[in-house]
Each structure stands twice: as structure tokens, then as C-alpha cells.
């Protein structure tokens, strides 16, 4: 497994991963309806957003993108066959460290409010806490100022 920063050339491959997830799944069309397209992600990565991916034999199997301006973990996705191989944990660690090194002390993300999905326990395991559920979206936060 190889971890590295996302380049603009990786955008089609990360979209393939995003639409292939088995939980919190979106089609290309559903992402487009939310304003998320290959072009919009390309533009984000030219601003305050940065991402990392994991490759297995030159195939992208997981990725994460975070926003330095807002301290948001914007998206994380791992292919179903690669779940429980610590890929998500390593990707989350890379993004969190980048945000912390950028001076951020409170990180946040949104996720599905269904607590039976893997995402919920994954974030709890990594020190994230619920802050609120609003309009069908669960908001979580990680206060890294408390870390030694």
C-alpha cells in the first residue's frame, strides 16, 4: 500500500472510489446534484483543499480531502474490499496532521446520522465527538488543543 498526495490527474480515480463505496453511497449524478464534479474538486484542490490517497498495485483504493481554511474533513472514502485494513485510519491521520500543522485546533466533519454505519464508530474510535444533528446531518468535532 502506498500513500501519497492527490494530484489533479487522480481526480477521475477518486471519483471511481467515491461512487463504489458500500455505505453513504452516491452516484455520479447525485454528486453532481450536490455541486460535486470532477471540475469542482479540481478547483477546490487549487485553493485551501488538499487530499491524500492510498494505492494498491497502482489502483486507488481510498482517499481523503480536507480544507485548511475551515478545518473540515471534507470527504473520506475507501473501497469495500479495503475496509478494516487501516487505510481509513492512515488517511485520517494524514489529513488531521496537516490541519494541525496549519494551526487548526478544532477540526470538524459531517456524516450520516445513522449510527449503525461504520463511519460513526470509526470517527469515535479516532477521538471525534458528536456536536449536533441538524437537517439530517450529523456534525462531529475533534478538539486537538486537548492533545498532548
C-alpha positions as CSV (number, residue, x, y, z in Angstrom):
1,X,0.0,0.0,0.0
2,X,1.3,3.4,-1.0
3,X,0.0,6.7,0.5
4,X,0.6,10.0,-1.3
5,X,-0.9,13.4,-2.0
6,X,-3.7,13.6,-4.6
7,X,-2.8,15.3,-7.9
8,X,-5.2,16.8,-10.4
9,X,-4.7,13.7,-12.6
10,X,-6.0,11.5,-9.8
11,X,-9.5,13.1,-9.8
12,X,-11.2,10.5,-12.1
13,X,-9.8,7.7,-9.9
14,X,-11.0,9.2,-6.7
15,X,-14.5,9.6,-8.2
16,X,-14.5,5.9,-9.0
17,X,-13.7,5.1,-5.4
18,X,-16.4,7.5,-4.1
19,X,-19.2,6.0,-6.2
20,X,-18.1,2.4,-5.3
21,X,-18.5,2.8,-1.5
22,X,-21.0,0.4,0.1
23,X,-22.2,2.9,2.8
24,X,-23.2,6.5,2.3
25,X,-23.1,5.8,-1.4
26,X,-23.6,8.4,-4.1
27,X,-23.9,8.1,-7.9
28,X,-22.1,10.5,-10.2
29,X,-25.5,12.1,-10.8
30,X,-26.2,12.5,-7.1
31,X,-22.8,14.1,-6.5
32,X,-23.4,16.5,-9.4
33,X,-26.7,17.5,-7.9
34,X,-24.8,18.5,-4.8
35,X,-22.4,20.5,-6.9
36,X,-19.6,17.9,-6.7
37,X,-18.0,17.2,-10.0
38,X,-14.5,16.4,-11.3
39,X,-14.2,20.1,-12.2
40,X,-15.4,21.4,-8.8
41,X,-13.0,19.1,-7.0
42,X,-10.1,20.2,-9.3
43,X,-10.9,23.8,-8.4
44,X,-11.0,23.0,-4.6
45,X,-7.6,21.4,-4.8
46,X,-6.2,24.6,-6.3
47,X,-7.3,26.5,-3.2
48,X,-7.2,25.6,0.5
49,X,-8.1,21.9,0.0
50,X,-5.6,19.1,0.0
51,X,-6.0,15.4,-0.2
52,X,-4.2,12.1,0.0
53,X,-4.9,8.7,-1.5
54,X,-3.9,5.1,-1.0
55,X,-2.9,2.9,-3.9
56,X,-2.6,-0.8,-4.1
57,X,-0.8,-2.0,-7.2
58,X,-1.3,1.4,-8.8
59,X,-5.1,1.3,-8.2
60,X,-6.6,4.0,-6.0
61,X,-8.4,2.2,-3.1
62,X,-9.1,5.1,-0.7
63,X,-8.8,8.9,-0.4
64,X,-9.4,11.8,1.9
65,X,-9.7,15.6,1.2
66,X,-9.6,18.3,3.9
67,X,-10.0,22.1,3.9
68,X,-7.3,24.1,5.6
69,X,-9.4,27.3,5.7
70,X,-12.3,25.8,7.6
71,X,-10.6,22.8,9.3
72,X,-13.1,20.4,7.7
73,X,-12.5,16.8,6.8
74,X,-14.5,17.2,3.6
75,X,-14.6,13.6,2.3
76,X,-13.1,10.2,3.1
77,X,-13.8,7.0,1.1
78,X,-12.4,3.5,0.9
79,X,-13.3,0.7,-1.4
80,X,-15.3,-2.0,0.3
81,X,-12.6,-4.7,-0.3
82,X,-10.1,-2.5,1.6
83,X,-12.2,-1.8,4.7
84,X,-10.6,-2.8,8.0
85,X,-7.1,-2.6,6.6
86,X,-6.2,0.6,8.5
87,X,-6.4,2.6,5.2
88,X,-9.0,5.0,6.5
89,X,-7.1,5.5,9.8
90,X,-3.9,6.4,8.0
91,X,-5.7,8.7,5.6
92,X,-7.5,10.4,8.5
93,X,-4.2,10.8,10.4
94,X,-2.5,12.4,7.3
95,X,-5.4,15.0,7.0
96,X,-5.6,15.7,10.7
97,X,-1.8,16.2,11.0
98,X,-1.9,18.6,8.0
99,X,-4.7,20.6,9.6
100,X,-3.0,20.7,13.0
101,X,0.3,21.8,11.4
102,X,-1.8,24.6,9.7
103,X,-2.7,25.9,13.2
104,X,-6.1,24.4,13.4
105,X,-7.3,23.3,16.9
106,X,-10.9,22.3,16.3
107,X,-11.5,20.0,13.3
108,X,-15.0,19.1,12.1
109,X,-16.8,17.0,9.6
110,X,-20.3,16.0,8.7
111,X,-21.6,12.4,8.3
112,X,-24.7,10.4,8.0
113,X,-26.7,10.4,11.3
114,X,-27.2,6.6,11.1
115,X,-25.1,5.4,14.0
116,X,-25.1,1.8,12.7
117,X,-22.9,2.8,9.8
118,X,-19.2,2.2,10.1
119,X,-18.4,5.9,9.8
120,X,-19.8,6.7,13.2
121,X,-17.8,4.1,15.2
122,X,-14.7,4.9,13.0
123,X,-14.8,8.6,14.0
124,X,-15.5,7.8,17.6
125,X,-12.5,5.4,17.7
126,X,-10.3,8.3,16.4
127,X,-11.4,10.8,19.1
128,X,-14.2,12.6,17.3
129,X,-17.3,13.7,19.2
130,X,-20.8,14.4,18.2
131,X,-21.8,18.1,18.3
132,X,-25.3,18.1,16.8
133,X,-27.7,16.6,14.3
134,X,-29.3,19.2,12.1
135,X,-31.4,18.7,8.9
136,X,-30.5,15.0,8.7
137,X,-26.7,15.6,9.0
138,X,-24.5,14.6,12.0
139,X,-21.9,17.1,12.8
140,X,-18.7,15.9,14.6
141,X,-15.7,17.7,16.0
142,X,-12.3,16.9,17.3
143,X,-10.6,19.3,19.7
144,X,-6.9,18.8,19.1
145,X,-6.0,21.6,21.5
146,X,-6.6,19.0,24.2
147,X,-4.0,16.6,22.8
148,X,-0.6,16.5,24.5
